């Protein structure tokens, strides 16, 4: 699936809402032989409250290796058992029987959760997945956390429009994603304030040329 088609798929999918307002779904794509866990972007004011809950906290008590911005850690751990049960059951069914590949994808707020889900999947199964996100903020803090989460995935493609302000969050030193792929026109600081345009631009195929 082309990146712009995947973004449209994420943006328009029907989601289950669990825990702290986390929108997620597991979908099987027989034409591509792929199982995907999808996370939606910010859907209400509560999601935005989590977006701006920046202080880091140790995640899963792995204090020496994994530090995550509190808002996204809180949201994901509120329902990760439910999500992983469904995803692992589906992945096992299709990967073992039909040799399907597995991906975890997300947009915006959901892109931050996708990284946590990828680590969680590896933590539970010792199997790695590909991660694809669009307009995702930076939930990972520190080099050790970055290196650990990177070791949990087969690949990461995290698309960020140069004039989209959301991938620039958290705006402090030390916060990271795995692999930011910049797309779009020349950067202009004034364009960062046009969130409705650039944060919703990922369905434009011309950006990926």
C-alpha positions in Angstrom: 0.0 0.0 0.0 1.3 3.4 -0.9 2.0 5.8 2.0 -0.8 8.2 1.0 -3.3 5.3 0.7 -2.2 4.0 4.1 -2.8 7.4 5.7 -6.3 7.6 4.2 -6.9 4.1 5.5 -5.8 5.1 9.0 -7.7 8.4 8.9 -11.0 6.9 7.7 -11.0 3.5 9.5 -13.7 2.5 12.0 -12.1 2.2 15.5 -12.7 0.6 18.8 -12.3 2.9 21.8 -10.6 1.5 24.8 -9.1 2.6 28.1 -8.1 6.3 28.2 -9.8 7.1 24.9 -7.4 5.1 22.7 -8.8 4.5 19.2 -7.4 1.3 17.6 -8.3 -1.5 15.2 -6.8 -4.6 13.8 -7.3 -5.2 10.1 -6.3 -8.0 7.7 -5.4 -7.1 4.1 -5.6 -10.3 2.1 -4.5 -8.6 -1.1 -1.2 -7.5 0.5 -0.9 -10.5 2.9 -0.5 -8.1 5.8 -2.0 -7.7 9.3 -2.0 -4.2 10.6 -2.7 -2.6 14.0 -3.9 0.9 13.3 -4.1 3.9 15.8 -6.2 7.0 15.1 -5.0 10.5 15.7 -6.2 12.9 18.4 -10.0 12.6 18.5 -11.0 14.9 21.4 -9.7 17.4 24.0 -8.7 14.6 26.4 -6.3 13.2 23.7 -4.7 16.7 23.5 -4.3 16.7 27.3 -2.2 13.6 26.9 -0.3 15.1 24.0 0.9 17.9 26.3 1.7 15.7 29.3 5.4 15.8 28.5 7.3 14.8 31.7 8.9 11.4 31.2 8.3 8.4 33.4 9.8 4.9 33.5 7.7 2.5 31.4 7.2 -1.1 32.6 9.6 -0.4 35.4 12.5 -0.6 32.9 14.1 2.4 34.5 17.5 2.0 32.8 16.3 1.5 29.2 12.8 2.8 28.6 11.5 6.3 29.3 8.3 7.7 27.7 6.4 11.0 27.8 3.8 10.5 30.5 0.7 11.3 28.5 1.2 8.7 25.8 2.5 6.1 28.3 -0.6 6.6 30.4 -3.0 6.3 27.5 -1.4 3.2 26.0 -1.0 1.3 29.3 -4.7 1.9 30.1 -5.7 -0.7 27.4 -2.5 -2.4 26.1 -3.6 -5.8 27.3 -6.8 -5.6 25.3 -5.1 -4.3 22.2 -2.3 -6.8 22.3 -4.5 -9.8 22.9 -6.5 -9.1 19.7 -3.4 -8.2 17.7 -1.3 -11.2 18.8 -4.2 -13.6 18.2 -4.8 -12.2 14.7 -1.1 -12.0 13.8 -0.5 -15.6 15.0 -3.5 -16.9 13.0 -2.4 -15.3 9.7 1.4 -15.3 10.0 1.6 -18.9 11.0 -1.0 -20.3 8.6 -0.6 -17.9 5.7 2.8 -16.3 6.1 1.3 -12.7 6.3 3.5 -9.8 7.4 2.7 -7.6 10.4 2.7 -3.8 10.7 1.8 -1.3 13.3 0.7 2.1 12.0 -0.6 5.3 13.4 -1.4 9.0 12.6 -0.5 11.9 14.9 -1.3 10.9 18.5 -1.7 7.4 17.2 1.8 7.5 15.8 3.2 7.9 19.2 1.1 5.0 20.5 2.3 2.9 17.5 5.9 3.0 18.8 4.8 1.9 22.3 2.7 -0.9 20.7 5.7 -2.1 18.7 7.8 -2.4 21.8 5.0 -4.1 23.6 4.5 -6.7 20.8 8.2 -7.5 20.9 8.2 -7.6 24.7 5.3 -10.2 24.7 6.2 -12.3 21.7 9.9 -11.7 20.9 8.8 -11.0 17.3 9.6 -7.7 15.5 7.2 -5.7 13.3 7.4 -2.8 10.9 6.2 0.6 12.0 4.7 3.3 9.7 3.5 6.6 11.1 2.3 10.0 9.8 2.7 13.3 11.6 3.7 11.5 14.8 5.0 13.4 17.9 8.1 12.2 19.8 7.3 9.9 22.7 10.8 8.4 23.3 13.2 10.0 25.7 17.0 9.4 25.7 19.4 7.4 23.7 19.0 4.2 25.7 15.2 4.2 25.1 15.7 5.0 21.4 18.2 2.2 20.9 16.0 -0.3 22.8 12.8 0.5 20.9 14.7 0.5 17.6 15.9 -3.0 18.4 12.2 -4.1 18.7 11.2 -3.3 15.1 12.2 -4.6 11.7 11.9 -1.1 10.2 10.4 2.3 10.9 9.1 4.9 8.4 7.8 7.9 10.2 6.6 10.6 7.7 6.7 14.2 8.9 5.7 17.2 6.8 8.4 19.9 7.2 5.7 22.4 8.0 3.6 20.2 10.4 4.2 21.3 14.0 3.0 18.1 15.6 6.1 16.0 14.7 8.1 18.7 16.5 6.4 17.9 19.8 7.8 17.2 22.4 9.7 20.5 21.8 12.6 19.7 24.3 16.0 18.1 23.9 16.1 14.3 24.3 12.7 13.4 22.8 12.8 11.3 19.6 11.1 9.1 17.1 12.9 6.2 15.4 13.2 7.4 11.9 11.7 10.7 10.7 11.2 11.0 7.0 10.7 14.6 6.0 8.3 15.3 3.2 6.8 18.5 1.7 7.9 21.9 0.6 10.6 24.2 2.0 10.2 24.9 5.7 8.6 28.2 6.7 8.1 29.0 10.4 4.8 30.8 9.7 3.4 27.7 8.1 3.7 25.8 11.4 0.7 27.7 12.6 -1.5 26.3 9.8 -2.0 23.0 11.6 -5.3 22.2 9.7 -3.5 22.3 6.4 -0.2 20.6 7.0 -1.2 18.1 9.6 -3.9 16.8 7.3 -1.8 16.8 4.2 -0.5 13.2 4.3 -3.0 11.9 1.8 -1.4 14.0 -0.9 0.6 11.6 -3.1 2.8 14.4 -4.6 4.5 14.9 -1.2 6.1 11.5 -1.4 7.9 12.0 -4.8 
